[in-house]
Amino acid sequence: MDKKQKFAQAQHRVITYGGVMEILNAIAKNSGTNSASYNHNLKDFDGRPVSGFEFTTHDQAAQLGKLLSDLGIKYSHAYDSIKSQAGRLEIVSADRARADELFKNWSSWVIVEPRITGNAELDAKWYRVVSKSR
């Protein structure tokens, strides 16, 4: 396999910032009346501050967990109770700063629009028509 083929394969495995936003948009659009959000002021069971996603259904947890795994961000599951679907995906401290920067205050009630960079060529790549209502 030559270098071009290796590069092409690696390119398919990379998730860009725009790709992350598209995945978050898809989760937001499919959430219905359920909610999920990213919060950097959560507390773990020992009372220490952690960042992570709060969710109300297992489906949201699975989608958000897959995204975190694809990005190489380590996390743990914490549920409100044994019978509850609601819970949190808590980001490990080593990946917390990167996750905070990437997800900021994302919520399933918000559709993320592409950034305007001022560079028309780059903006055209970012541009996606998104639904602003669910």
SERO-4910 file (N, C-alpha, C, O; in steps of 0.05 Angstrom, whole numbers):
BEGIN
 pado doro    nc1    nc2    nc3   cac1   cac2   cac3    cc1    cc2    cc3    oc1    oc2    oc3
  Met    A     17    -24      0      0      0      0     18     25      0     36     27     16
  Asp    A     12     43    -18     29     67    -20     19     88      0     -2     85     13
  Lys    A     34    110      2     28    131     21      1    145     16    -13    153     34
  Lys    A     -6    148    -10    -32    160    -16    -55    144     -6    -75    154      4
  Gln    A    -53    118     -9    -75    100      0    -76    100     31    -98    101     42
  Lys    A    -53    100     44    -53    102     73    -65    128     83    -81    128    102
  Phe    A    -58    150     70    -69    176     77   -100    176     72   -114    187     89
  Ala    A   -109    165     50   -138    164     44   -153    148     65   -174    156     74
  Gln    A   -141    126     74   -154    110     95   -155    125    121   -175    124    135
  Ala    A   -133    138    128   -132    153    153   -152    176    152   -165    183    173
  Gln    A   -155    189    129   -174    211    126   -203    202    131   -219    217    142
  His    A   -210    178    124   -237    167    128   -242    162    158   -265    162    166
  Arg    A   -220    157    173   -224    151    202   -225    176    219   -233    175    242
  Val    A   -216    199    208   -215    223    224   -243    237    224   -256    239    204
  Ile    A   -251    245    248   -276    260    251   -268    289    254   -253    297    272
  Thr    A   -277    306    235   -271    334    236   -290    348    256   -309    337    265
  Tyr    A   -284    373    262   -301    389    280   -329    391    267   -349    388    281
  Gly    A   -330    395    241   -356    396    228   -371    370    230   -395    369    232
  Gly    A   -356    348    228   -368    321    231   -380    317    259   -401    305    261
  Val    A   -366    327    279   -376    325    307   -402    341    309   -421    331    321
  Met    A   -402    365    297   -426    382    299   -450    369    284   -473    371    293
  Glu    A   -444    355    262   -466    341    247   -477    318    264   -501    314    264
  Ile    A   -460    304    278   -469    282    295   -486    293    318   -507    282    325
  Leu    A   -477    315    330   -492    327    352   -519    338    342   -539    335    355
  Asn    A   -519    349    317   -544    358    305   -563    335    301   -587    337    307
  Ala    A   -553    312    292   -570    288    288   -581    279    314   -605    271    315
  Ile    A   -565    279    335   -575    271    362   -597    290    371   -617    282    382
  Ala    A   -593    316    367   -612    336    375   -638    333    360   -660    334    372
  Lys    A   -637    328    334   -661    325    318   -677    300    325   -702    299    323
  Asn    A   -663    279    334   -676    254    340   -684    251    370   -694    230    378
  Ser    A   -679    272    386   -684    270    414   -714    272    421   -722    262    443
  Gly    A   -730    284    404   -758    286    410   -763    302    435   -753    324    438
  Thr    A   -779    290    453   -785    304    479   -764    298    500   -765    309    522
  Asn    A   -745    280    494   -723    274    513   -702    296    511   -701    311    492
  Ser    A   -685    297    531   -664    318    531   -637    306    538   -635    287    552
  Ala    A   -617    319    527   -589    313    534   -574    339    532   -581    357    517
  Ser    A   -554    342    549   -538    366    549   -510    361    559   -505    342    574
  Tyr    A   -492    379    552   -464    377    562   -462    397    584   -470    420    581
  Asn    A   -450    389    606   -447    406    629   -419    404    640   -410    381    645
  His    A   -405    426    645   -378    424    656   -378    429    686   -357    433    698
  Asn    A   -402    429    699   -404    433    728   -418    410    742   -433    414    760
  Leu    A   -413    385    733   -425    362    746   -408    354    770   -385    362    772
  Lys    A   -420    338    787   -406    327    810   -407    296    808   -429    285    802
  Asp    A   -385    283    813   -385    254    813   -395    244    840   -403    260    857
  Phe    A   -395    218    844   -406    207    869   -390    215    894   -401    215    916
  Asp    A   -365    223    890   -348    232    912   -349    262    916   -336    273    933
  Gly    A   -366    276    899   -368    305    902   -348    321    887   -347    345    889
  Arg    A   -330    308    872   -310    322    856   -323    332    830   -341    320    819
  Pro    A   -313    356    821   -324    367    796   -315    350    771   -292    343    769
  Val    A   -334    345    754   -329    331    729   -345    344    706   -364    359    712
  Ser    A   -338    339    682   -353    348    659   -366    323    646   -356    301    649
  Gly    A   -387    328    632   -400    305    618   -427    312    607   -437    334    609
  Phe    A   -439    291    595   -466    293    584   -486    283    604   -483    262    615
  Glu    A   -508    298    607   -531    288    622   -551    280    601   -554    293    581
  Phe    A   -565    258    606   -584    247    586   -609    236    600   -608    230    624
  Thr    A   -630    232    585   -655    221    597   -661    193    586   -679    180    597
  Thr    A   -648    184    565   -654    157    554   -628    142    547   -607    154    543
  His    A   -630    115    546   -608     98    539   -599    104    511   -575    102    504
  Asp    A   -618    110    493   -611    115    465   -592    138    462   -573    137    448
  Gln    A   -598    160    477   -581    183    476   -553    176    488   -533    184    477
  Ala    A   -553    161    509   -528    152    521   -511    136    502   -487    140    500
  Ala    A   -524    119    487   -509    102    467   -497    119    445   -474    116    437
  Gln    A   -513    138    435   -504    156    413   -481    174    422   -461    176    409
  Leu    A   -484    186    446   -463    203    456   -438    187    464   -416    196    460
  Gly    A   -442    163    475   -420    146    482   -404    138    458   -379    137    458
  Lys    A   -418    132    436   -404    124    411   -388    148    400   -365    144    391
  Leu    A   -399    172    401   -385    195    392   -360    199    409   -338    204    398
  Leu    A   -362    197    436   -339    201    453   -318    179    447   -294    185    446
  Ser    A   -326    155    443   -308    133    437   -293    138    411   -269    134    409
  Asp    A   -309    147    391   -297    152    365   -276    175    366   -257    175    351
  Leu    A   -280    193    385   -262    215    388   -238    208    407   -220    224    410
  Gly    A   -239    185    419   -218    176    437   -220    189    464   -200    191    479
  Ile    A   -243    199    472   -248    211    498   -258    190    517   -279    177    511
  Lys    A   -245    186    539   -253    166    558   -274    177    577   -274    201    584
  Tyr    A   -293    160    584   -315    168    601   -325    144    617   -318    121    612
  Ser    A   -342    150    636   -355    129    651   -385    135    653   -393    158    651
  His    A   -402    114    656   -431    117    658   -438    120    688   -426    108    705
  Ala    A   -457    137    693   -468    140    720   -498    144    717   -507    162    703
  Tyr    A   -514    127    729   -543    129    727   -555    139    753   -544    135    775
  Asp    A   -578    153    751   -591    164    774   -601    142    793   -600    145    818
  Ser    A   -611    120    782   -619     97    798   -618     72    780   -614     74    756
  Ile    A   -621     49    792   -620     24    777   -642     23    756   -637     13    734
  Lys    A   -666     32    762   -689     30    744   -692     54    726   -709     54    708
  Ser    A   -675     74    729   -678     99    713   -661     97    687   -640     85    687
  Gln    A   -672    110    666   -656    112    641   -639    138    642   -620    140    627
  Ala    A   -646    156    660   -631    181    662   -604    177    675   -602    160    693
  Gly    A   -585    192    666   -558    190    678   -538    209    666   -546    229    654
  Arg    A   -513    202    669   -491    219    659   -469    203    647   -465    179    654
  Leu    A   -455    215    628   -430    204    618   -409    223    628   -407    245    619
  Glu    A   -393    214    647   -373    231    660   -346    228    646   -336    206    644
  Ile    A   -335    250    637   -309    250    623   -287    248    643   -288    261    664
  Val    A   -267    231    637   -244    228    656   -229    255    656   -229    270    636
  Ser    A   -215    260    678   -201    286    681   -180    291    659   -176    315    652
  Ala    A   -167    271    649   -147    275    629   -158    286    603   -144    300    588
  Asp    A   -183    280    597   -196    289    572   -216    312    576   -228    321    557
  Arg    A   -218    321    601   -238    342    608   -235    368    592   -254    378    581
  Ala    A   -211    379    591   -206    404    577   -213    403    548   -226    421    536
  Arg    A   -205    381    535   -211    377    506   -242    375    502   -252    386    483
  Ala    A   -255    360    519   -284    356    517   -299    383    522   -318    390    508
  Asp    A   -289    398    542   -302    424    548   -300    443    524   -319    457    517
  Glu    A   -277    443    511   -273    460    488   -290    451    464   -301    468    450
  Leu    A   -292    426    461   -307    415    438   -337    417    441   -351    425    422
  Phe    A   -347    411    464   -376    410    467   -388    434    481   -412    440    477
  Lys    A   -372    450    495   -381    474    509   -408    470    523   -410    452    540
  Asn    A   -428    485    515   -455    482    529   -475    470    510   -498    479    509
  Trp    A   -468    449    496   -486    436    477   -510    425    492   -508    415    515
  Ser    A   -533    427    479   -558    416    489   -574    404    466   -571    414    444
  Ser    A   -590    383    471   -605    371    449   -627    390    439   -639    385    419
  Trp    A   -632    412    454   -652    431    445   -640    452    426   -655    469    416
  Val    A   -614    450    421   -601    470    404   -589    457    380   -574    437    383
  Ile    A   -595    467    356   -582    458    332   -558    476    327   -561    500    326
  Val    A   -535    464    324   -510    479    320   -507    487    291   -510    471    273
  Glu    A   -503    513    287   -499    523    260   -469    525    255   -454    529    273
  Pro    A   -461    524    229   -433    526    223   -421    553    229   -435    573    229
  Arg    A   -396    554    235   -382    579    241   -378    594    215   -375    583    193
  Ile    A   -378    620    218   -371    638    195   -342    647    200   -336    661    219
  Thr    A   -324    638    182   -296    644    186   -286    669    172   -265    679    178
  Gly    A   -302    678    152   -293    700    136   -279    690    110   -275    706     92
  Asn    A   -272    665    110   -260    653     86   -283    639     71   -293    619     80
  Ala    A   -291    650     48   -314    640     33   -311    611     25   -330    596     26
  Glu    A   -287    603     18   -283    575     10   -287    556     34   -299    535     31
  Leu    A   -276    563     57   -279    547     81   -308    547     91   -318    527     99
  Asp    A   -321    571     90   -349    573     98   -367    555     81   -386    543     91
  Ala    A   -361    553     55   -377    536     37   -375    507     45   -395    492     43
  Lys    A   -352    498     55   -349    471     64   -365    466     89   -375    444     94
  Trp    A   -366    487    106   -381    484    132   -410    486    128   -425    474    144
  Tyr    A   -420    499    107   -448    506    105   -465    481    103   -461    464     86
  Arg    A   -485    480    119   -505    459    119   -532    472    126   -533    489    144
  Val    A   -553    465    112   -579    474    119   -589    457    142   -591    433    140
  Val    A   -595    470    165   -604    454    188   -632    464    197   -639    487    193
  Ser    A   -646    446    208   -673    452    218   -669    465    245   -654    456    262
  Lys    A   -683    488    250   -680    502    275   -702    494    295   -703    505    317
  Ser    A   -720    477    286   -741    468    305   -743    438    304   -735    426    284
  Arg    A   -754    427    325   -755    398    326   -784    389    326   -790    365    327
***
